[in-house]
Amino acid sequence: MSDESFYPPRVQCLFDAFDQEGEDLYLVGGAVRDRELGASMEALDDLDFCTSARPDTTEHILRYDDFDIYELGKEFGTVGCVLHGPDDEGYPKDCQITTYRSDEYYRRGSRHPDVEFGDTIEEDLSRRDFSINSMAMDGDGEVFDPYGGAEDLEAGILRVIGDASETLAEDPLRILRVGRFMSRLDFEPRDGLREACRERADHLLEISRERWLQSMTKLLKASHPRVALEFLEDVRALGIMLPEVASLVDLHASSPIHHKDVWDHTLQVVEQSKPTAAQRWAALLHDIGKPWTRTLRDGNITFYRHEEHGAMLFEGIRERFRFDNETADAIAFIIENHGRTTQYTGEWSDAAVRRYVRDMDPYVDAMLEFARADLTTSIDEKRERALDQIDELEARIESLERERTLRPELPSGLGYNLMETFNLGESPLIGELKDYLEDAIVEGRLENDRQARYYIDHLSEYPPDFLQDALEEINRPDP
């Protein structure tokens, strides 16, 4: 545990500003927890404070001492400010300063709490969720720990303050917070917390879907997502939020013929994948189409077209969790195409590699990353052979890119040249002709990045059927 009792100068100035006005200020929550785990102040980006000052007073103190403040939620007791300083000292640091609270609860479906302000640090800490989050540090760096949070950090356990069921009733999202801490710290819930989560799991339906998404993404991106996902499944939370994923549990046990444990495979892929939102979510969801596409053919179990079905199921998930479009599009693409990369063999022609890149753009790198994570065989030789194949494909893509032959490049203004040469107006036909030329470049039938005349001469000498039909229609005499 850290014994440091000092702050960087700009953080210390914040403490001094409140002290000069006779108001308490404490660093609380995750920053104290992480410092107790050994993190330095420089490593902490987000700092949460609590204070005896009411919101208007907090804002007055910050403005008077020329801190950079921003609107965050004064009606909930919180004022935000940004501390600026040298990059190598961990600046800028985002700070949220909240008035002591004596009570806090969330109305059904609300993203914001109803709060009652309190008067003491003891009162404020008593209504927090876990003991490890109920420590405070004053301006001298002294830790105030009335609920044994430091001991629980040492023991690696998660324990609520007070009655676990009542704590979860105040904010059911705390069920996901248990999972988040399990995923981040590999801690074990104790003192009836697991049982309380199971009892209260259906109350997650009262929580806004934006909060679901935020918590689940943090859980998935942390270091130990497997134990957290197993916990969510055990306490019913996974089935309530993501029945498509919960349906993978014990799927293999219901099969008339043995096949691999899809749930266990999913958990392995999640842990092996790159810790980004798109990769981890795709890992969790990539096989959700399997329960509905499993068939027995010629004595073997197949999951034909499970990728397409999984992508269809994700359409509902993206709406349910209200993903941003950029992340959702990437996830959907990985789910629908995750089997493509491992189809590669060294017998592929350069044209086949170009087709793969054309079909996977703009997610080529993401697909290569995911293909590596999707390998869960326990046979080392088989795994190494598959990884070598992916590495070889990546090397060939890089080689073609260096040669500037990977992606078709047509000259600018070609559309105008096509209209002028063939007496065509603006129409979808121009786009079709460009697609035709790009396909010919990919197949190696035409050279890349030539002058417009080169492509026009080719079309004049070897017009595709759809161009020939259009020209005949244009030149047909009026009746």
N, C-alpha and C positions, 0 to 999 in steps of 0.2 A: 504494500500500500504506500501511497505517496505521503510524505511528511512535509511537503513544501507548504509554506504559509505566507506566500507573497503572490502578487498579481503583476502582470505587465502594467506599465505606467498608465496607459489609457483606461484600462479596466479599473485600476486603483482610483483614477480621477472620478469614475462613476460612483464608487463607494463614498469618496470624500464629498461629492456634491450633495448626496442625500444626508450624510452625517452633519454637514454644516446647517442643514435645515431642520435638524432634529428628528429625522425620519430613519427608521430601520431599513436596511437593504441586505438581502441574503442571496447568494448564488444557490440555486436549488436544482433538483431534478437530475437529468442525464449528465450535465456537466460535472456535478459533484460525484455522481456514481463513476463516471469515466476517470476522473482524477484519482479516486480511490483505487481504481483498477490500474493506475500507473500512467495515464495519459498526461501530457503536459498541457498547459494553458494554450500554448502555441498551436496545438493540434486540434483544439476545440473551435469549431466554426460558429456554432449556435449556442448562445448563453441565455439561460432562463433565470430571471431574478424574481423575488417577491419582496414586497415592501409594505410598510405600515401606511404609506402615503396613498390617498385616494387618487383616482386617475387624473383629475384636473391638477392636483398638486404635483404629481409625477411629471406631467407635461410641462408645468411651469418650471420645475427644477431643471429639466433637460434643456428647455429653451434658454433659460437664464445662463446656463453654463455652456451654451453654444454646441450642444450635441446635435447630430444629424438625426432628426426624428421622422417618423412616418406614421400614417393612420393605420391602425390594425384592428381595434375593437375596444374603444374606451368604454362602451356600454357593458362589456364583459370584464372590465377592469384592467385591460392590457394596453400598454403603449410601447411601440417599437422604436428602436434606434439602431444606428449603425456606427460602430467604432472604427475609425480609420487609423492606419499606421503602416509600418514597413511590411512588405509581403513575407519576408523571412521570419517575422514574428507572428504570423498567422492572421494578419489583417487582410481585408476588412472582416469584422466579426458582427454578426447579426445578433441583436439583443432584444428580448421581450421582457418587459417589466410589468408584473401583475400585482395588483393589490391583494393583500391577504384575503383568502376566502374561507368562509366557515361552512359553506355548502355549495354543491354543484351537481346538477343533473341535466340529462338531455331529454327533451321531449321527443316523442315518436317521430322518426324521420328527419329530425333537425340536425344540422351540422354544427350548431352553436349551443353552448350550455346556458341554462338559467343559473345565475350565481347569486350568492349572498356574501357580502364582504365581511371579513373578520378583523380581529384586532391584534392577534399575536401569531408569532411564528409557530408555536406549538399547535394552535388551532388549525393553521393552514396545513401543516404537515400531517395532521391526524386524518384529513379527508383525502389524502393521496392514495394511490392504488397499492403499490408494492413497497415493502420495507426498503428495498434497494433504491427506490426513488424518493424516499422520505427523509433524506439527509439534507442539511443546509450548511453553507459555509459563510462565515461573516467576513467583515472587511479586513480582519487580521489573519484570515486563512484558517481559523479554528472551525472544526467540524462539529455541528450539532446533530446528534444521531439518537433521538429518543426511542426509536423502534428497532434498533439492532440491525440496521441495514448493512453496516460494515461486516458484521458477523455472517450474515447471509451471503454477502459477496464472497467471503472466504470459503463458505461451505458449498457455494454453487447451487443455491436453492432460491425459488420464487415463493414468496409468502405475502399474503395481503395483510393489511392492517385491519383488525376487526373481523367481522363475519364475512366470509368469502362470498356467500350468496348475496348478501346485501350490497357488498362492494360491486359485484357484477351487475346487480339490478340498477345501480346508479348510472352505469354506462356499460351496456353489454359489449361494446367494442373492446373492453378490457380482455375479453376472451381471446381476441386476435393479438392483443398486446402480450398476453402470456406466450402465444406462439412466436411472436417477434423476438422476445427475450430468449426463448429456447433456441431459436434459429441463430441469434447473434452470439449468445454466451454459452449455449449448450447447458443451460440450467434446468433443474428439475422442479416442477410445481409440487408443493408440499401443503400439509395441514388442511386437507380437504379441498384444495383449489381445483384439482382436476375434476372431482365429483361435482363441485359447484358449476364449473364450466359446462359439464354435460347436462346438468339440470337446467341451466339458463340459455343453452345454445339457441333455442328457437327465438329468443329475444333479439338475436342479431337481425331479424326481419324488421325491427323497429329502427335500425340504423341506416343512414343515408348511404347509397351505393358509392358515392365518392369517397366516403370514409372506408368502406370495404376495400376499394381499389388501393387507396394510399397505404393501408396497413398490410394488405396481401403483397403488394409490390416490395415493401420494405422487408417483409418476412422472406420472400423468395430470393432477394438479392443478398441476404446475409450469409454467414459462413456455414451454418448447419441447417439448411432448409428441410432435410429429410426428417429429423426428429420433430420439427414443428409441424410438418404436414401429417405425420403419423399421429401426432397429438390431436390436430384438428379433426382427423377422421375418427379417432377414438371418442371424442366428445360430441360428435354429431355435427360440428360446425361446417365441416367440408361438404357434407351432404345437403345442408341447408343452403349454402352459398353456391356450391358447384356440384350438383348431382351428377353432371356429366363425368366429372373426375372420380367421384365416389363410386360410380358404377364399375370402375376398373378393379376395385378391391375384391380379391378372391374370384375374379373372373375365370381364372384358370381352373379353379376347383369345380366349376360347373361344366367343364368341357368333357365330352365323351372320350376324347383322345387328348393326351397330354400336350400342352403348349406352355411356353414360358409365362411366368408370372408378370402380367402387364403392369400391375401396380408397382411391384418391386423394380421393374425396368424403368418405369416413369420416375421413381424416386432417384434412381441412379443417374438418369439423364439430367435431372434438375441439378444435382450436386456437381456433375461433370461439366455443365454448360457455363459459359461466360456469365458473370454476375451483372448482366444488364437486364432491364425490364423486358425487352422483346425476347431475348434468348431464354430467360428463366420462365416466362409465361408460356412461350412456345413449347418448352420442355415439359411443363406440367400438362399441357393440353394436346400434345401432338398425336396421341393415340386414343383420344376420346371417341373416335369413330369405330373402334374395334368391337365393342360389345354388340353393335348393331349390324356389323358386316361379317361376323364370324360364321363360317360355313364349313361343312365337311365335304371335301371333294377328293375322290379316289383314295380314301383312307387317310387324308391329311387335312389339318385345320388350315384354313386360309382366311385372310382379312382383306379380300379384294376390294379396292377402292375405299379403304378406310380413311385415306388422306382427304378425299373429296368430302366424305361424310363428316369428318372432323371439322373441316373448314366451314361446312354448312352449320354445324352445331355452334361454332364460334360466333356466327352472326348474332345469335341470341346472347351469348356471353358478353360480347363487346357492348351491346346495348344495356345489358343488365348492370355491368360494372362502369359503364360510361367512360370507356377508354378514350383518350385523344386519338385522332385519326391516324397520325403518323405511327404511333406505337401499334395500334390495332391492325393497320395495313401490313406492317412487318410480321406480326404474329400470324395473321391469316395466311400470308404467303408461305411462311415456313411450314405451317401445318399442312397446307395443300401440296407442297412440293418436297417434303422432307425425305422422300424416298429416291429422288432423282440423282443425287450426287453419288450415292453408292452403286449406281448402275454403271459407273465409269469402268472401262477396262483399257489397258494399254493399246488395244486394237482400234480405239477410236481414231478417226481421221481428224486432221485439223479442222475440217468443216464441221465435224460433230462437236468438237470443243467450242467452236464459234456458236453453233446452235444452242449449246448448253448455256453459254454466257448470255446470248440474246434472250433466251427464255427466263433466265434467272435475274437479269438486270431489273432493278438496281440493287439486288440483294445477294450478289455473288459471294462476297466475303462472309455475309451472315450465313449463307447456306453451307459453305465450307466449314465454318466454325461449328454449326449445328451438327453436321455429319460426323464430326469427330466426337462430339458429346453423346451422340446417339449410339455409340458402340459400347455395348455392355457385356459382351461375351467374356466368359471366365477363361477361355482358352487363349493363352498368351500369343501363340503363333497365329491364330486366326485374327486376333485383334491387330497385331503388328502388320499383318498382310493388308488388312483393310485400311489402316492408317497410311501405309506406304502408297496405296492406290490414291487416296485423297491428296497426299503430298505431291504425287506425280501429276495429278490433274491441276493442282494449283501451280506447279512449276510450268506446265505447258501453257496455262493461261497467261502467266507472267511473261513467258517467252514470246508468245504471239503479240502481247501488248507492247513489248519492247520493239518488235518488228513493225508495229503500227498496222497489223493485219487482223487484230482481234475483233474490232467492231467496224461495221461498214460506215464509211464516211463519204457522203455525196457532196458535191460542190454547192456552195450557196447560190441561190438564184436558179437552181435547176428547174424548179416548178415553172418559172416564167419561160425558160427556154423550151420546156416541153409544150406549153400552151402555144407558143409562137411557131414552133416547128410543125406541130400536128394540127394546128388550127383548132385548138381546144379552148373552151371557156373554163372559168373556175368551176370545179366540180370535184366530187370524191374520186374521180378517175385519176387525178393527178397524184393523190395520196396512194392509190393502188399501184400506180406505175413506180413510185418511189419504193414502196414495199417490195415490188417485184425485183427491182434492181438491187436492193439490199439483200434479198434472199439469194440472188445470183452471186453477190460478193461473198456472202457467208459460205455458199456451196463451192466457191473457188472457180466459178465459171466466168467471173468478171474480176478485173483488178480493182483494188481499193484506191480511193482518193485520187481519181483522175479528173481531167477537165470535162466539162459538160458535154463537149462534142463527142467524146469517147462513148458515153452512155447513149446519147441520141443516135449515133451511128449504129450502135448495137440494136436499139429498138427499131430503127428503120429497116435494118436487114433481117432481124428476127423478131418481128412484132408478136407479142403474146396474143392469144386468142381474144382476150377481152379488149385489147387495143384494136385489133383488126375489126372486131364487131362494131366498136364505136366509130371507127373511121368509115366503115361501110355505111353506117346509119347517117353519118354527117354528109357523105357524098351521094346518098341516094336521091335521085331527082324527085321533085315534088310531083304528086299525081295530077 
